[in-house]
């Protein structure tokens, strides 16, 4: 991949493990913790897409709370756990290789950034709590444009900031719909396929597919 000037990462599911909140509480939730966590994440994403389509925007934290409330009701989880789960979501753990890879990239001549549905305060807290706050040049939130991914308005944010061409961006996400969104916008894309999933049929295929971020270091 030539002429790359900016390497941009999605946050949730790509750098940070969205299941780590429920996993930390699995003794209280019981055997259903993983199904519950996946349902919470799916509902959260569905709410972002639906709110974008309906032009009824709420920020990502409000959507996270709403989707948790529904998920707890569906899985019959005691409401006393609500605050605990929300606090854990603010401090999700990064995947094991993340810090090493980001530190390696930091030594190279790229802009390093996050582009996420999360609010600026959520993302900054997440990065700081995991001691990653000196790595990124920018942390871009969709709140700058008031609509969630995969709107092209979101992917345009770094282009305007850095004044670079679309094909000078390398974008990485674990979410297939996000990869398709960025790729259809014009980014070079890499799908971080941690779970050996099948890519969506959305008239786009990523340039590369990797199982974890360490593989990125062999590609640039």
SULDAPE-V758128 format. One record per run of one state. SS is the DSSP state (a for helix, b for strand, c for the rest). FROM is the first residue (numbers start at 1). TO is the last residue. If there is no record, write none. Layout:
# SULDAPE-V758128
ss=SS from=FROM to=TO
ss=SS from=FROM to=TO
This chain:
# SULDAPE-V758128
ss=c from=1 to=5
ss=b from=6 to=9
ss=c from=10 to=11
ss=b from=12 to=12
ss=c from=13 to=15
ss=b from=16 to=16
ss=c from=17 to=19
ss=a from=20 to=24
ss=c from=25 to=25
ss=a from=26 to=29
ss=c from=30 to=32
ss=a from=33 to=54
ss=c from=55 to=59
ss=a from=60 to=74
ss=c from=75 to=78
ss=a from=79 to=89
ss=c from=90 to=93
ss=b from=94 to=94
ss=c from=95 to=97
ss=a from=98 to=106
ss=c from=107 to=110
ss=b from=111 to=116
ss=c from=117 to=119
ss=a from=120 to=129
ss=c from=130 to=137
ss=b from=138 to=141
ss=a from=142 to=144
ss=c from=145 to=151
ss=a from=152 to=162
ss=c from=163 to=165
ss=a from=166 to=168
ss=b from=169 to=173
ss=c from=174 to=175
ss=a from=176 to=185
ss=c from=186 to=187
ss=b from=188 to=192
ss=c from=193 to=207
ss=b from=208 to=210
ss=c from=211 to=212
ss=a from=213 to=218
ss=c from=219 to=220
